[in-house]
Amino acid sequence: MNCINHSDAAAVAYCRTCGKPLCNACARNVGGVVYCETCLAERMHGTAQGAPGRPMGTVVPPQTRPVVAGLLGFIPGVGAMYNGQFMKGVIHALTFVVLIFLTTHIGILGILIGFFVFYMVFDAYKTSEAIQLGLPLPDPFGLESMFGPGVNQTNWARPGAAFSTSL
């Protein structure tokens, strides 16, 4: 994904308030939180209104908590869905079902279920953490970018779509 202001520059962060992709030149780091120029100016002048002040059609992502996401990761697909990655959650649930089916027919695959559950917990935790920090979301297998709504295009299940209605 490229910067919203510079189409030739790759995005390195996303604005915590509006979720716009930003390059190094556009990202404004304030106390470890990344903002775009517009959102930072609104915050400095006290005109930021949080979610209600967003332009029409802007979808607001929910706040996530890494520990809650990690705990929900024990339930196949739910941790990813908690973080707004619905397609990834569906794929996790289907993969879990396939692993159980294969385990009943080929007994040695049972160990893979344990590894997969560990992966889902770890992935949900790290994704939630990235959302809070405004960083690109981890997608090691490319599931969200392959089957999701398009990287950061139409909904809040996109890399780095972190936000906060307060500082």
N, C-alpha and C positions, 0 to 999 in steps of 0.2 A: 504494500500500500504506500502511496506517496503522500507527501505533505499537502494539506488543503490549500496552502498559499503558493507553494512552489511545486508544480507538477513533475519536475525533473528530479526532485530530492526525495529520498526514501524517508518515511516516517520513522522516528526513533522513540516517540512517546505520544501520548494522547492527553488532551486536556481533561482534567479531572471533573470539570463542571459540565462541559458540552460534549466531550468525547471526540472532538475533531483530531485527526492525525496531524502531527507536527514534526517538522525537521529540526535539526539542531539550532538553526537560526531563529525559528519561530517559538520554540519551547521556552517558557519562562518558569524556572524552578524557584519556588518560594517555600523555604522550610522543608524541602524534600517532596513537595507536591508540585506537579506540572500543570500549568495553566496556559491558555492561549492569550494573546494580547488583549482581545476584547473582554474575556471573562476576568482577567486580572484588573483591567481598568474599571469594570463594574464593581468588583470587590473593593478596590481602593477608594472609589467615590461613594460607596455605600448604596449603589443602585442595584446590586445583585439581588434577585428575588428567588433564587433557587429554581426548583422545578416549575412552579406556576408561571415564571417569567420567561420560560423557554419559548422559542418560535413554534407556531402550529406545526404539527406533524413530527415533532421531535419526540422520540420515545425515551423515557427515563428508565435507566436500569435500576434494579433494586440494590440496596446495600447488602453486601454479603459478609459473613464472618467466617474466617478460615477454619476455626474449630468446628463450627456447626457444619460447614461444607464437608470437612473431613469425616465427621461422624455419619453424615448422610451418605457419604461415599461407600459405606458398608452395604447399603441397599443398592443393587445394580441399577445404574442410570440416574438415581435420585440426586446424587452429589453434583453431577454435571447439570442436571435440570435446575437445581437450586442456584447454580451460577449463571443460568440463562442459556446454557448450551443444550438446547432441546434435542437436536439431531444427534449430538454426541451421546446424550443420555439414552436415546433409543438404541443406538448402535451398541452401547455398553450392555444394555439389558438383553438385546438379541444375542450378543456374543456370549453372555453368561448362560443363556438358555442352550445355545449350541454346545458350549463346554460341558454342561450337565448331560445333555443328550449323548455326546461322545464318550463321556466318562462311564455312562451306564453300559455302553457297548464295548469300549476299550478302557479297561480299568486303570491303566497307568496314567491317563490324562488328568486324574483327580488333583494332582499337584499343581496343575495349571490354573485350577479354580482359585487356589490360595494366592498364587502370584497375581492373578487378574484382580482379585479383591484388593490386594495391597496396592496395585496400580490405580484402581478407581479411587481409593481413599487419598493417596498421594496426589493424584491429578486434581481432585476436587479441592484439596487444601491449597495447592500451589496456584490454581486458577483463581480462587477467591482472594488469595494474597496479592496476585497480580492486579486484580480488579481494584482492590483497595489502594494500591500504589500507583495506579494509572499506567502500568506497564503492558506490553503486548502479552496476550494470554499464551500459555504453553499449549502447543498442539503438536506433540511429537510424531504422531502418525498421520497428521494432516486431515483428520476426520471432519473437523469443523469447517476448514477451508474447502474441503472436497464436497461435503454434503450439506453444509450449513447455508445460511442465507446470504453468503458472500461476505467476505471479510469486511466487517464494519459498515455494511451498506444500509440495511433496512431495519434492523432492530438492535437491541442492546446486547445480544449474544455475540459480540465481536471483540477481537483482541483489544485490550486496553480501554474498554468503554467504562472506565471508572468515573464516578461522580461523587459529589457530596453537596448537600444543600447547606452545609455550614462548614466553616473552617475548622 
